[in-house]
Amino acid sequence: MSSRRGLVAFVAVGLAAAAIGILAWTTDALEELELETVDTRFELRGEQNPSPDVTVVAVDDETFNQLDLQWPFPRSLHGRLINRLRTDGVSTIVYDVQFTEPTSLQQDNALIEAVARATRAGIGVVLATEEVEGQGHTRIFGGDAVLREVGARAGNSTVFPDSDGTLRHFPYETQGLKGLAVAGAEQFLGRPVGRDGFAFERGGWNDYAGPPGTIPTYSFSKVLRGEVDPRQLAGKIVVIGTSSPSLHDVWHTSAAHGSDKLMPGAEVQANAISTVFETLPLRSAPGWLDVLTILLLAAIAMLAGILLQPLIAFGVAILAGALYLVIAQFAFNADLILTVIYPLVALVAAAIGTLALQYLQEAFERQRVRFTFSRFVPEEVVDEVLAHGEDELQLGGVRRECTVLFSDIRGFTSYSESRPPSEVVEVLNHYLSEMTDAIMDHGGTLVAYMGDGIMAVFGAPIEQADHADRAIAAAREMLEVRLPAFCDWMRANGRGDGFAIGIGLNSGEVMSGQVGSARRMEYTTIGDTTNTASRLEGMTKGSGHRVFIADSTRAARLESEPELVPVGEFEVRGREQPLQVWSLPEPTAEQVGSR
């Protein structure tokens, strides 16, 4: 796979991962999971100081024990509580109990008169209802006319839990009637509250101060009996409602994530009122920022895949995800709710995609290495190299201590001119097969065929401490085993009497690697060591020796066998100093006959 194609593939993976994240975000595919992260952020933020202007009076289990009454309570009892709160000097009363259905005239009037006395005393009274007719009209106390007459107002107490049953938002208005929390806040503040911060469908985020009980709460019966210090209630907005689980007005909220603690509806409304006082500080990030974070995290995983090794890149992606979670928490603490799940989905998709792509590219590369080097070295050597990894085999340019071998057939050009092409190719292929087997059997790397010439290297691309011994052994096998067998084959098949060959060996540092163009690459070795080996092979012509071995090769041997024969010092083109040259001893007649 070319680098350009590889880059395009990584970019495609990154874009696909971002598209997955954005699609999931636009369709709210993981809404519940995303909302749970908001709950976790509430938990990590911890308790906040609740508004000092808001308190709760709860019809709790203690109230039932002390009053020894069944629910619903007589309305005159609610009237008595309102009278007590008026006496205690509260500012606003938000009654989160339904008074839409008439009871007895006496009981209803007792409550209505208590409300009227409170409003005449300058206390705001907001009464809850979930039964709203067109244009926001209600049937509290029989209808809006009575409410207006007593100076009270209605608020819609309908709540809208999320799909997992948790209350996280509160509405600005429902069915033309403002929500109970909004109406209560307006009554306390003495001015209208705008829609800013309220989403069209869900409403505003309820910025819970903490788990149930965080907002000061007093028992209905204790307040009724005057057992609560009036200073705890004076000047405040008091939300009255039920808290006993048996009355079914308790809720799962973000502030009690992962626990069985349920928050009474009155405290939910009290938190919402406090949130309105703070001008709905908790806001969702704008859509463009959510999309940007999705793109950014997908891009981080993609770039890591391009620039780093697979496991390191995956680790960077994990680190980026962890860092983003920390950023999201800090943003939440600063009242900004960043989307978390969808950017992480894009990050994970990009990380997994790039990891898979990297391993796929590695598999292609290993296959390419196998294909490339199986032409030069034995199959088992390729397997060994691939098993040891990239450190053993580098296709890029590296410097290595090696022994270079050149060989050439004497008189092959004139032979080929007198023979049919098919016969020439047949003879050449048989010769090259024999010599290649000798080279590879000793762990050599076949670099190139040059007509009837062969170039090979020992010690590259795999390092071999005994490269000189291997090269000498290969040369000896070529001359004493393979060449006689080849000449016998030629005579047996009527292809001639055979040939003589010349071999040159030289050891030293070479630079090896793949060279060529994008369309054709070949492995080779270059440098003075290679040039000298080629020239030594050429110098064997007319010398009476079939192989010239440089003194550097003799010095690099690890074994003393076979014993080398000194030939003398020779001037070699391209070298300033004469070169001491050695050769293999010629086999005796008995040795030749034994083969």
N, C-alpha and C positions, 0 to 999 in steps of 0.2 A: 504494500500500500504506500503510495507516494506521500511525501510530507504534506503536499497541498490537499490531497484527498483525505489524509488523516485529520488535518485541521478542519476541513469542511465537515467531516463526520462528527468531530467533537462539538462544533458549533451547532450542528443539527440536533445532537443529543441535548445540549443546553436549551435550545429553543423549544424542543419538544417537552422537556421537563417544565419549563416556564409556562408553556401552553396548558399542561396538565394542572399546574397550580392555579392559573388564572381561571380555567374552566371550572374547577372545583369551587373556587371563590365566588364566581358569578352565579353558580347554581346552588350555593349553600349546601354542597354535598356533605360536608363534615361539620354542620352547624352545631350539633350537640357537643362534639369534641372541642370545637372552638370555644363554646360557651363555658365548658368546664375549665378551660385554661384561664378564663376571666375569674372564675371562682377561686382557682388556685392563687391568682394574683392578689385577690382580696385577702386570702389567708396569709400570704407572705408579707403583705403590707402591714398586717396587724391592726389592732384597735386604734381608732382615731378619737379625738375628743368630740363628743356629741355636742350639738348646738345647746347652749345654756338656756335657750328660750323654749325648748320643747320638752314636754314630759308626757307620761302615759298613766292613765288610771285604768286598771284592768279588772274585769270580772273574772277572778281566778278561783282556784279551789278553796282558798281561804275564805273568800266571800261567800261561797255556797255553805261552808261549814258554819260561819258566824251568823249568817242571816237565816239559814235553814229554810230556803225558798227554792222553788223549781223555776227553771227558765221556760218562757220569758218572764222577767220580773214585771210587776205592776208598773204602769207608766208613772204613777204618782211617786214611785220610788226613784225613778230617773229624774223626776221633777225635784225631789228633795236633794238629789246629788247636785243638780244645777244650782239650786239655791245655796248649797254649801260652797260651791266653787265661786259663786258670785260674792259670797261673804268673804272668802279667802282672797279675793282680789285678782282672779285670773284675768288675762287679757282676751283670750279667745277660747271657745269650746268647740271642738270637733267631735261630734257624736257618731261613732262608727257602729251604730245599731239601727236597724230598719224600723221606721215608724210609718209605714205606708198603709197598713191595714188597720181599720178602726177597732177599738176594743169597747169598753163601756164609756158613756159620755162623761162620767165623773173622772175616770182615770185619764182619758184623753185631755180633758180640760185642765186637769192638774198639771200635766206636762206642758201644755200650750201656755198656760199662765206663767209657769216657771221660766220658759223661754222668753216670754214677753218681758218679764221683770229683768232678766239678764240683759237683754238688748237695750232696754230703757236705761240701764245702768252703764251703758257704753261697752258692754261685753259683746264681742262678735260671736254668733252661734251659727255653725255649719252642720247640717244634718245629712246623714248618708242615705243613699238609696241606690238600688240596682234596677228599679223599675222606672224607666224613662219613656215618656211618650214623645210624639213628634215635637220638634223645635225645642227640646230640652225641658219639656213640662213634666212635673212629677205629681204624685198623689200623696205626698207627705202631709199629714194633718188634713187630708181631704182634698188638697190642691194648692196651687201656687198662690191663690188669693189669701189663704190663711197665713202662709209663710210671709208674704209681703206685709200683712197686717201686723204680725208679731215682730217683724224686722229681722227674720232669719233668712238664710239662703241654703240651697241644696247643693250637694256635691255627689258626683257619680263614684261610688265605691267599687265599681267593677274592676277586677284585676285580670291581667292576661299573662298567665305563666307561660314560660317557653315550652318547647316540645317535650322536655324532660321533666316538666312539672315544677320547675324552679322559678321563683319570682325574681326578676332582675331589672325590670323596667316598670314605670308607672305612666299612665296616659295624661296628656294635657286636657283632652276632651273626648267624651264618648257619647254618641247619640245626641249631640248638640248641647250637652251639659258638661261643664268643666269637672275634671277629676276631683275627688275629695281632697287630695293633698294640695292641688293647685288652688282650689277654692279656699281652703283653710289658710294657706300662706297669704293669699290676697287679703283675706279678712284681717289677718294679723298685721300685715304690712301697710294696709290702707291704700293699696294701689294695685292696678292690674299687673299680672305676670305675663310676659310675652312668650311666644312659642320657641324662641331660640333655645336650641339644645334638645328639643323634642323631635324625634323622628316621626314621620307621617304614620307609620304602621305600629311600631313598637312603643313609641313614646321616648321618655328620657331614662338614662341609666340611673337607678337608685343607688346613690353613693352611701351604702351602709356604713355606719360608724363602727360596727363590730357585730359580734354574734348576739343572739337574743339576750336581753337584759342589759345591754350597753347603755341604752337610753333609760334614764331614771323612771322607774315604774312603781306605782303605789296601788295597793289593794283597794278596790271599790268600797268595800265595807269599812275600811279604816278611814278613808276620806269622808265617807258618809257620816261616820261617827265623830268626826273632828279629831281623829287620832294622828293626823299628819300635820306637822308644823306649817301654818299658812305661808310662811316665808319660802317654803319649797315650791309653792304654786303661784304665788303672787306675780303678776305681770307676764305670765307665760301662756303659751298656747298648750292646751291640755287635750290630748286625744283619748277618748273613752271607747273602750271596746272589750271584747271577750278574749281571754287567753287560755281558758280551759280546753284541752284537746277534745273533750266530749261535745263541744259546740262547733267543732269543725271549721274554725276560723284561724288555723295555724298553717304555716307555709314553710317549704324549703326555700332558702335564700342563698345568695352568693356568700353571705357572711358566715354561714355555718356549713361550708363545703365539706363533704366527706364525713359528716356526723349525722346523728339522728335528732339534733336540736332543731325544733321547729319554732319559727318566729310568729307571734300573734299578729293578726291582721292590723290591730291598732298600732303596734310598733313598726310594722311595715309602712303604714301611713305616716307615722311620726318621722321615720327616716326619710321618706319622700319629701315631707314638709321641710325638714332640715336641708335636704338637697336643693330645694327651690330657694331657700334663704341664701345658699351659697352660689346661686345662679347656675345650677347644674354643672359643676366643675368637670365631672367625668364625661369625656366625649370620645366617640369613636374616631379613629384616624380617617382622614378623607380617602376616598376611593383611590385617587392617584397614588397616594403614599403606600397603600396596600399593594397595588400592582407593582410599584417600584421595588418594594421589599421582596416580592416574589421573583422579579427579574434579577435583582441583585444577588440573592442567595443561589439562584440557579447558575448565574454567571460565575460566582465564586467556585462552585463545584466544578464547572466546566473548565475554568482557567487552571485550577489545581490539577485536573486531569491532563491538561495539555503540558504543563510545566514540570510536574513532579511524578515520581514513581507511584505505582498504583496504591499501595498501602499507605504511603505518606499522603497522597492526595485524598484518600478516604478519611484519614485522620484529620486533615485540614478541614474537610467538610464537616466532620463532627464538631471540631473546635468552633467553626463558624456558626453552627447551629446553637451550640452552648452559649456563645457570645451574644447571639441574637436574643436568646431567652433572657439573658441578663439585661440587655438593652430594653427589651419589652417590659421587664419588671420595673426598671428605672422610669420608663415612660409612663407606666401605670401609676407609679408613685407621684408623678407629676401631672396626673389626671388625663393622660392620653392613652387610649386603648388601641394598641397596634394588633393587627391580626397576626396570629402565631402559627396556627396549624398549616395554613395554605403556603406560606413561604417555606416552612419545613418540609412540606410535601414536595415542593419544587426542588428544594435542596437535596432531599433523599433520592428523588427520581434522577436528578442530574448526577449525583454521586454514584449511584448504582449503575446508571447508564454509562458514565465515563469509565467506571471500573471494569464493566463488562467489555467496553470498547478497547480499553488498554490491554486486557487479557486476550481479546480477539486479535488485536494487532500483534501482540507478542507471539500468539500462535502462528499467525501468518509469517512473522519474522523468523521464527524457528523453522517453519517449513521452507522458507526461502534460503535460510542458512543450510538446511539439510540438502536442498536441491543444488545450491551453489557448490558446497564443499564435498558432496558425494562424488563430484566429478574429479576432485583433486586428491582426496584422502580416502582411506578405507571406511566403509560404512560403520564399523564398530568404533572408529575414532570419532566420527561425527556424533554417534550416540553418546560417547563418553563426554565430549565437549558440551553437548546440550544438557547432559545431566549435571555438569558442574556450573552451568550458567554463563553469564556474559563475561565474568572475570577471566575465564579460561580462553575465550574466543572473542576476539575483537575484529570486526570487519573494517573498522576505520583504521587510519594509519597508526602503526605502533613500531617501536624499535625493538629488535630482538637479536640475540646472538644465535646465528644459524650457520648451517653449512649448505652452500648452493652447489648443485650438480648440473652440468651441461653435458650432453652427449650428441653425437652426430654420426651418420653412416658415411663411410668413405666410398665414393664412386657411385652413389645412388642416382645422381643427376644423369650421368651418361647411361646408366642402366635403364632409367625410365624413358629415355629417348628412343630406345630400341625395342620397347615392349608395348603391347596394347595397353590402353589406359586401365581397363578393367583388371588386368593382371598386375599392373603397377600398384593400384589401390589395394588389391588383395594382399600383395606382398607387404606393403607398408602397414596395413592394418594388423597383419599378423605380427610383424616386428614390434609395432607400438604396443600391442597387447602384452607381448612377452615382457618388454622392458617396463611397462607401467606396473605390471604385477610385481616385478622385482622391487620397484621403488616403494609401492604401497605396502608390500609385505614387510618392509622394514620401517614402516611408519612415516614415510616421506609424503610430501604434498606435491602433487603434480601441478605445476604452474602453467605450463603451456606446451603445445606441440608447435614446432616451427618447421613445417614441411616434414623432413625426415629427422629433424632435431628435437630434443627433449630438454625442457628446463624443469628442474625440481628443487625443492628446498626441504631441509630437515631442521625442525625446531620452530617452525611457524606454520600455521597460526597458533599451534599448540607448543608451548615451551617444552623442550626436551634437553635434559642435561647431557645426554649421550648422543647429541645430534651428529657429531663427527664420526663416532663409531658406526652409527646407523648408515650414514652416507657411504662410508668406505665399504661396509658389508654389502650395501645395495650395488655399488659399482663392481665389487668382486663377483656377486651373483650374476650381474648383467654380462660380464666378460666371460666367466668360466662356466656358467650353467645355461643362461638364457640364450646367449648368442650361439653357442654350439648347437643347441636344440633347434633354434631358428634356421641355421644353415642346413641342418639335417632335413628339416621340413622342406626347404627350398629344393634341395637335390632330389628328394623323394617325389616331389610334385612337378619336377621338370621346370622349375622356375629359376634355375641358375645354380652357381656353385657357392653362393653365400656372399657375405660382406665382412669387412672389418669396420670397427667403430672406434671413435675416440671419446674419452671422457675427461672432463676437468672438474676438480673439486677445490673449493676455497671456503674458509670459515671466517666469520667476523660479524660485525653489526650490519644489519640491513634494515630498511624500512619496508614493512609489508602492509598490504591493505588492498582494498578494491579501488580500481581506477577505471575510468571510462566516462560515458555520458549517461544521461537519464534513460537512454534507450538500450544501452549495452554496457554491462559492467563485467570486469574480469579481476580475478585475484592475481597479484604479482608481488615481486620483491625488487627493490631498486637500491642502488648505491654502489660504492666502489667494490664491495665484496662480490656482488653479482657480476659486475663488469670483468673483474679479474678471473672469476671462474670461467666465464665465456671465453676469455682470451687463452686461458690454460688449455681448454679443450681444443681450440684451433691450433695451438703450438704442438699438439701431439702428432700432427701430420708430418711424416718423414722423419720423426724422431726415433723411431724404433720402439717406442713405448705406446701402449694403448690407453694409459691413464696417467695424468699429471695431478699430483696431490700437493696443494700448497703447504708450506711449513706451518701455517696457522692451523690447518686442519690436523696435521700430525700433532701439534702442541695441544689441541683441544680434546684429543682422545682421552677416554677414561680407561680403556683397555690397551695392552701392549701388543695384542695380536690383531691382525697378522703383522709380521715384521715388514716394515716398509724399506724399499730400496732407494738410496739417495741417487738422484739424477744429476744434480748440480744447480748452480745459480744461473738464473736467466733474467735478462732485461724484459720487463713486461710493459707494454705501451700504457701510458697513463700513470705509471708508478715511478717515483724518483729513485728508489733503491732496488737493487737486484732482488729477485725472489728465489729463495731456496725451494726446490721442487723435489718431490718424492714420487715413487711409483710402487705398484704392487709387484711382487716377484712373479715372473712368468711360471706357469705350471710346468712340471716335468712331464716327460713323455708318458711315464707310468701313471701320473695323475690324470692326464688327458685320456689315456686308454681306459682307466677305471670308470670314467664317466660314460 
